[in-house]
Each structure stands twice: as C-alpha cells, then as structure tokens.
C-alpha cells in the first residue's frame, strides 16, 4: 500500500495545486510555491539558513545575496557561515558577485 501511496503523491500534489488555483485562492503555481516556501521558512527558519549556507558554500550565491535573502547584515552572515564551518570567500570572485555585493550592501 505504501508503494501505491507514493505513486499517487505527485498526482495529489498536482491536484491540490490545481484546486488552489481553480478556487481563486491563488492566481498561479508560482504564487502557491512562494507562499508555501514562506510558510515553511516561518515554521522552521533553520531550513532557510541551511539552504543559504549551502548555496554560499557551493558558490551559487554571494555573501551579499545570502545576507539579503536572510535579512541580516553581511557581518551577521559571516558569523552564521563561520558557525556552520564554512570558509568566507575573500572578495567577490566574479563580476556578478561584485554587483550582487554592491546591490545588497
């Protein structure tokens, strides 16, 4: 029975998305996802912190972008990264990181 339920799960999620939009509660899938993620991050803020720490460590986002997304200063973000054992990149590595840092400073 668990196998059957796991096969139906994507269909159930799709059905729920469709119903939320059809009922007029949400205008589109992006809005549903955005609100679901906001609720998730409110219920468990550590998930957002972990996501941003991992993204920074992988080089996917700059320090400035991570700080802005978390709503903290760059110095606070550095502390969060240090606590997580992530090394701080010394300066932007790309022109995009430089622009991101300037925008979110």
MIBAPA-941177 format. One line per field, with one value per residue: residue number from 1; x negated, z negated, y negated of N, C-alpha, C in turn; residue in three letters. Coordinates in Angstrom, 2 decimals. Example, Ala and Ser with C-alpha at 12.3 -4.5 7.8 and 13.67 -1.06 7.14 Angstrom:
2
num = c(1 | 2) .
n_east = c(-13.19 | -12.85) .
n_up = c(-7.80 | -7.08) .
n_north = c(5.69 | 2.25) .
ca_east = c(-12.30 | -13.67) .
ca_up = c(-7.80 | -7.14) .
ca_north = c(4.50 | 1.06) .
c_east = c(-13.20 | -12.90) .
c_up = c(-7.80 | -7.87) .
c_north = c(3.30 | -0.03) .
residuo = c(ala | ser) .
***
This chain:
105
num = c(1 | 2 | 3 | 4 | 5 | 6 | 7 | 8 | 9 | 10 | 11 | 12 | 13 | 14 | 15 | 16 | 17 | 18 | 19 | 20 | 21 | 22 | 23 | 24 | 25 | 26 | 27 | 28 | 29 | 30 | 31 | 32 | 33 | 34 | 35 | 36 | 37 | 38 | 39 | 40 | 41 | 42 | 43 | 44 | 45 | 46 | 47 | 48 | 49 | 50 | 51 | 52 | 53 | 54 | 55 | 56 | 57 | 58 | 59 | 60 | 61 | 62 | 63 | 64 | 65 | 66 | 67 | 68 | 69 | 70 | 71 | 72 | 73 | 74 | 75 | 76 | 77 | 78 | 79 | 80 | 81 | 82 | 83 | 84 | 85 | 86 | 87 | 88 | 89 | 90 | 91 | 92 | 93 | 94 | 95 | 96 | 97 | 98 | 99 | 100 | 101 | 102 | 103 | 104 | 105) .
n_east = c(-0.82 | -2.00 | -3.66 | -1.81 | -0.63 | -2.85 | -3.15 | -0.86 | -1.20 | -2.58 | -0.51 | 1.50 | 0.41 | 0.28 | 3.02 | 3.89 | 2.55 | 3.82 | 6.47 | 6.25 | 5.68 | 7.88 | 9.93 | 9.58 | 8.04 | 5.37 | 3.40 | 1.64 | -0.77 | -3.33 | -2.80 | -1.54 | -3.68 | -5.56 | -4.22 | -3.99 | -6.69 | -7.40 | -5.81 | -6.94 | -9.55 | -8.94 | -7.89 | -10.04 | -12.81 | -15.46 | -15.79 | -15.88 | -18.21 | -20.11 | -19.84 | -20.75 | -23.35 | -24.48 | -24.20 | -25.87 | -28.33 | -28.67 | -29.15 | -27.10 | -25.72 | -26.46 | -28.04 | -26.77 | -24.29 | -23.31 | -23.12 | -21.20 | -18.98 | -18.50 | -17.96 | -19.78 | -22.75 | -25.85 | -27.99 | -26.75 | -25.98 | -28.45 | -29.21 | -27.27 | -28.00 | -30.59 | -29.97 | -28.73 | -30.85 | -31.82 | -34.05 | -34.88 | -34.65 | -37.14 | -36.41 | -34.61 | -34.31 | -33.55 | -32.33 | -29.59 | -29.13 | -30.35 | -28.63 | -26.28 | -27.06 | -27.41 | -24.82 | -23.37 | -24.56) .
n_up = c(0.00 | -0.68 | 1.48 | 3.52 | 2.48 | 2.60 | 5.33 | 5.99 | 4.76 | 6.21 | 8.02 | 6.27 | 5.18 | 7.50 | 8.04 | 5.78 | 6.16 | 8.54 | 7.60 | 5.70 | 7.36 | 9.17 | 7.39 | 6.95 | 4.90 | 5.27 | 7.85 | 9.61 | 10.12 | 9.26 | 7.28 | 5.38 | 4.71 | 3.75 | 1.48 | 0.02 | -0.48 | -1.99 | -4.26 | -5.15 | -5.79 | -7.84 | -9.79 | -10.25 | -10.51 | -10.39 | -8.21 | -6.01 | -6.63 | -6.51 | -3.82 | -2.54 | -3.55 | -2.47 | 0.26 | 0.48 | -0.26 | 1.86 | 3.84 | 5.26 | 4.62 | 3.63 | 0.74 | 0.07 | 1.32 | -0.02 | -2.62 | -2.22 | -1.44 | -3.76 | -5.43 | -7.05 | -8.17 | -6.30 | -7.98 | -10.02 | -8.51 | -7.88 | -10.42 | -10.80 | -8.77 | -9.61 | -12.03 | -10.96 | -9.93 | -7.46 | -5.12 | -4.57 | -1.57 | -0.20 | 0.87 | 3.91 | 6.42 | 9.01 | 11.59 | 11.39 | 8.71 | 7.52 | 8.33 | 7.08 | 4.38 | 4.13 | 4.63 | 2.49 | 0.26) .
n_north = c(1.20 | -1.24 | -1.71 | -2.20 | -4.53 | -6.25 | -6.46 | -7.83 | -10.25 | -12.46 | -13.02 | -13.80 | -16.12 | -17.71 | -17.86 | -19.28 | -21.73 | -22.55 | -22.79 | -24.86 | -26.98 | -26.94 | -27.49 | -30.11 | -31.04 | -31.35 | -32.85 | -31.60 | -28.88 | -29.67 | -31.54 | -29.95 | -28.23 | -30.14 | -31.17 | -28.80 | -28.20 | -30.47 | -30.03 | -27.61 | -28.47 | -30.25 | -28.58 | -26.87 | -28.33 | -27.57 | -25.94 | -27.67 | -29.09 | -27.00 | -26.27 | -28.63 | -28.83 | -26.51 | -27.10 | -29.32 | -28.16 | -26.41 | -28.17 | -29.24 | -31.56 | -34.93 | -36.44 | -38.83 | -38.50 | -36.22 | -37.25 | -39.28 | -37.75 | -36.40 | -38.43 | -39.77 | -41.54 | -41.78 | -41.23 | -39.78 | -37.60 | -36.53 | -35.64 | -33.63 | -31.87 | -31.17 | -29.87 | -27.67 | -26.40 | -27.11 | -28.42 | -31.81 | -33.55 | -35.55 | -38.49 | -39.32 | -36.82 | -36.88 | -39.11 | -39.32 | -38.57 | -40.76 | -42.83 | -41.88 | -42.02 | -44.78 | -45.66 | -44.53 | -45.52) .
ca_east = c(0.00 | -2.89 | -4.13 | -0.70 | -0.50 | -3.96 | -2.89 | 0.23 | -1.58 | -2.73 | 0.81 | 2.22 | -0.17 | 0.75 | 4.46 | 4.01 | 2.16 | 4.90 | 7.64 | 5.98 | 5.77 | 9.26 | 10.80 | 9.32 | 7.23 | 4.06 | 3.50 | 0.82 | -1.62 | -4.44 | -2.28 | -1.34 | -5.01 | -6.14 | -3.56 | -4.35 | -8.05 | -7.37 | -5.26 | -7.95 | -10.64 | -8.44 | -7.73 | -11.37 | -13.77 | -16.76 | -15.83 | -16.34 | -19.61 | -20.88 | -19.80 | -21.61 | -24.73 | -24.90 | -24.31 | -27.08 | -29.48 | -28.80 | -29.47 | -25.91 | -25.33 | -27.49 | -27.80 | -25.76 | -23.00 | -22.88 | -22.72 | -19.95 | -17.91 | -18.23 | -17.53 | -20.79 | -23.88 | -26.92 | -28.77 | -25.97 | -26.04 | -29.79 | -29.14 | -26.47 | -28.83 | -31.66 | -29.35 | -28.43 | -32.10 | -32.04 | -35.05 | -34.40 | -35.39 | -37.72 | -36.05 | -33.84 | -35.08 | -33.09 | -31.74 | -28.21 | -29.22 | -30.66 | -27.37 | -25.39 | -27.53 | -27.12 | -23.37 | -22.82 | -25.34) .
ca_up = c(0.00 | -0.72 | 2.85 | 4.22 | 1.98 | 3.10 | 6.74 | 6.08 | 4.14 | 7.17 | 8.56 | 5.22 | 5.12 | 8.71 | 7.86 | 4.79 | 6.86 | 9.45 | 6.83 | 5.10 | 8.44 | 9.65 | 6.39 | 6.90 | 3.74 | 5.82 | 9.27 | 10.41 | 9.36 | 8.63 | 6.06 | 4.43 | 4.25 | 2.97 | 0.17 | -0.70 | -0.98 | -3.07 | -5.44 | -5.60 | -6.42 | -9.09 | -10.75 | -10.56 | -9.91 | -10.21 | -6.85 | -5.13 | -6.96 | -5.97 | -2.36 | -2.12 | -3.88 | -1.46 | 1.55 | 0.42 | -0.28 | 3.21 | 4.78 | 6.04 | 4.30 | 2.95 | -0.67 | 0.04 | 1.69 | -1.13 | -3.73 | -1.86 | -1.44 | -5.15 | -6.13 | -8.05 | -7.61 | -5.81 | -9.13 | -10.67 | -7.63 | -8.08 | -11.69 | -10.55 | -7.96 | -10.48 | -12.95 | -10.18 | -9.48 | -6.06 | -4.98 | -3.93 | -0.36 | -0.34 | 2.00 | 4.98 | 7.36 | 10.37 | 11.71 | 10.89 | 7.25 | 7.20 | 8.49 | 6.02 | 3.12 | 4.14 | 4.55 | 1.21 | -0.84) .
ca_north = c(0.00 | -2.41 | -1.94 | -2.82 | -5.90 | -7.07 | -6.72 | -8.79 | -11.52 | -13.57 | -13.35 | -14.52 | -17.46 | -18.40 | -18.11 | -20.36 | -22.96 | -22.91 | -23.21 | -26.17 | -27.97 | -26.94 | -28.09 | -31.55 | -31.40 | -31.74 | -33.15 | -30.69 | -27.95 | -30.39 | -32.16 | -28.85 | -27.83 | -31.23 | -31.18 | -27.56 | -28.36 | -31.46 | -29.36 | -26.66 | -29.21 | -30.82 | -27.48 | -26.35 | -29.24 | -26.90 | -25.39 | -28.75 | -29.34 | -25.88 | -26.39 | -29.73 | -28.46 | -25.54 | -27.79 | -30.12 | -27.26 | -25.84 | -29.23 | -29.57 | -32.93 | -35.72 | -36.76 | -39.89 | -37.92 | -35.35 | -38.12 | -39.93 | -36.76 | -36.04 | -39.63 | -40.13 | -42.27 | -40.91 | -40.79 | -38.72 | -36.44 | -35.95 | -34.88 | -32.43 | -30.97 | -30.65 | -28.91 | -26.46 | -25.82 | -27.45 | -29.47 | -33.04 | -33.91 | -36.88 | -39.33 | -38.69 | -36.02 | -37.18 | -40.45 | -39.22 | -38.63 | -42.15 | -43.56 | -41.42 | -42.59 | -46.22 | -45.84 | -44.10 | -46.10) .
c_east = c(-0.86 | -3.40 | -3.04 | -0.54 | -1.62 | -3.79 | -1.81 | -0.17 | -1.80 | -1.39 | 1.63 | 1.71 | 0.30 | 2.21 | 4.65 | 3.63 | 3.31 | 6.12 | 7.44 | 6.11 | 7.21 | 10.20 | 10.60 | 8.51 | 5.84 | 4.21 | 2.73 | -0.07 | -2.76 | -3.99 | -2.05 | -2.69 | -5.65 | -5.54 | -3.89 | -5.76 | -8.13 | -6.86 | -6.27 | -9.06 | -10.21 | -8.34 | -9.10 | -12.44 | -15.14 | -16.90 | -16.36 | -17.81 | -20.49 | -20.95 | -20.78 | -23.07 | -25.27 | -25.08 | -25.57 | -28.32 | -29.73 | -29.17 | -28.30 | -25.43 | -26.47 | -27.10 | -26.69 | -24.38 | -22.45 | -22.39 | -21.37 | -18.78 | -17.53 | -17.77 | -18.48 | -21.88 | -24.92 | -27.79 | -28.06 | -26.03 | -27.39 | -29.81 | -28.38 | -27.29 | -29.95 | -31.13 | -29.03 | -29.69 | -32.43 | -33.06 | -34.47 | -35.27 | -35.91 | -37.45 | -35.27 | -34.76 | -34.72 | -32.52 | -30.30 | -28.20 | -29.51 | -29.39 | -26.37 | -25.77 | -27.21 | -25.63 | -22.84 | -23.59 | -24.53) .
c_up = c(0.00 | 0.68 | 3.65 | 3.79 | 2.52 | 4.58 | 6.91 | 5.56 | 5.15 | 7.78 | 7.55 | 5.12 | 6.32 | 8.55 | 6.87 | 5.40 | 7.72 | 8.70 | 6.19 | 6.14 | 8.94 | 8.68 | 6.27 | 5.70 | 4.15 | 7.31 | 10.15 | 9.50 | 8.63 | 7.31 | 4.98 | 3.84 | 3.36 | 1.56 | -0.65 | -1.27 | -2.11 | -4.36 | -6.02 | -6.35 | -7.72 | -10.17 | -11.19 | -9.89 | -9.68 | -8.81 | -5.88 | -5.37 | -6.33 | -4.45 | -1.89 | -2.43 | -2.83 | -0.10 | 1.59 | 0.50 | 1.11 | 4.25 | 5.64 | 5.80 | 3.57 | 1.48 | -0.77 | 0.35 | 0.57 | -2.30 | -3.44 | -1.93 | -2.86 | -5.97 | -7.24 | -7.36 | -7.10 | -6.96 | -9.89 | -9.83 | -7.77 | -9.36 | -11.51 | -9.77 | -8.80 | -11.44 | -12.25 | -9.66 | -8.03 | -5.99 | -4.18 | -2.71 | -0.55 | 0.92 | 3.06 | 5.96 | 8.81 | 10.40 | 11.20 | 9.36 | 6.79 | 7.28 | 7.40 | 4.69 | 3.03 | 3.97 | 3.16 | 0.02 | -1.59) .
c_north = c(-1.26 | -2.74 | -2.65 | -4.28 | -6.78 | -7.37 | -7.78 | -10.16 | -12.65 | -13.99 | -14.14 | -15.96 | -18.29 | -18.78 | -19.28 | -21.70 | -23.45 | -23.44 | -24.58 | -27.28 | -28.08 | -27.64 | -29.60 | -31.99 | -31.88 | -31.93 | -32.17 | -29.83 | -28.65 | -31.01 | -31.10 | -28.44 | -28.89 | -31.26 | -29.94 | -27.67 | -29.37 | -30.83 | -28.37 | -27.38 | -29.87 | -29.75 | -26.96 | -27.21 | -28.61 | -26.32 | -26.45 | -29.05 | -28.26 | -25.96 | -27.47 | -29.46 | -27.49 | -26.20 | -28.65 | -29.24 | -26.66 | -26.90 | -29.66 | -31.00 | -33.62 | -35.93 | -37.81 | -39.37 | -37.04 | -36.19 | -38.78 | -38.96 | -36.34 | -37.23 | -40.03 | -40.93 | -41.28 | -40.41 | -39.66 | -37.44 | -35.76 | -35.12 | -33.58 | -31.41 | -30.36 | -29.59 | -27.59 | -25.80 | -26.08 | -28.58 | -30.64 | -33.31 | -35.33 | -37.70 | -38.57 | -37.98 | -36.30 | -38.59 | -40.44 | -39.27 | -40.06 | -43.01 | -43.18 | -42.06 | -44.07 | -46.47 | -45.55 | -44.64 | -47.13) .
residuo = c(unk | unk | unk | unk | unk | unk | unk | unk | unk | unk | unk | unk | unk | unk | unk | unk | unk | unk | unk | unk | unk | unk | unk | unk | unk | unk | unk | unk | unk | unk | unk | unk | unk | unk | unk | unk | unk | unk | unk | unk | unk | unk | unk | unk | unk | unk | unk | unk | unk | unk | unk | unk | unk | unk | unk | unk | unk | unk | unk | unk | unk | unk | unk | unk | unk | unk | unk | unk | unk | unk | unk | unk | unk | unk | unk | unk | unk | unk | unk | unk | unk | unk | unk | unk | unk | unk | unk | unk | unk | unk | unk | unk | unk | unk | unk | unk | unk | unk | unk | unk | unk | unk | unk | unk | unk) .
***
